[in-house]
Amino acid sequence: MNDHIVSIIVAILTGLATCIPLAVKLYQSVKEAIQEKNWPHLLGLVVDLMEEAEEKFTDGATRKEWVMAMVQTSAEYINYPVDTQALSDMIDALCDMTKI
């Protein structure tokens, strides 16, 4: 009888050990899909803010700092995590494109 209970417990623990990593991976995949879905909206927001910054500030570094602050504030408001390095790279790339 004890052997039977032990084998059931081992089977349950083995199943949990298999399911937990799968659940974590599913969560990460869903989170990435949501962020990718919102990426075009984020890009549009950045472009609009860059245009507004052009009118408000003369210094490029100040413009970028303001745009990043506005995006981060907006993202925090809707609980959307933003990679600041990716955001900085996006702004730099958009600035480079406007110079061409």
NORGIZI-V272984 format. One line per field, one symbol per residue. phi: phi as a letter, one per 20 degrees, with the letter a starting at -180 (. if undefined). psi: psi as a letter, one per 30 degrees, with the letter a starting at -180 (. if undefined). A space follows every 10 residues. Layout:
phi = ???
psi = ???
This chain:
phi = .fffffffff fffffffeff ffffffgfff fffffffegf ffffffffff fffgfeceef ffgfgfffff fffffffdld fcffffffff ffffffffff
psi = eeeeeeeeee eeeeeefeee eeeeeeeeee eeeeeeefee eeeeeeeeee eeeefekfke eeeeeeeeee eeeeeeeghj kkjeeeeeee eeeeeeeff.
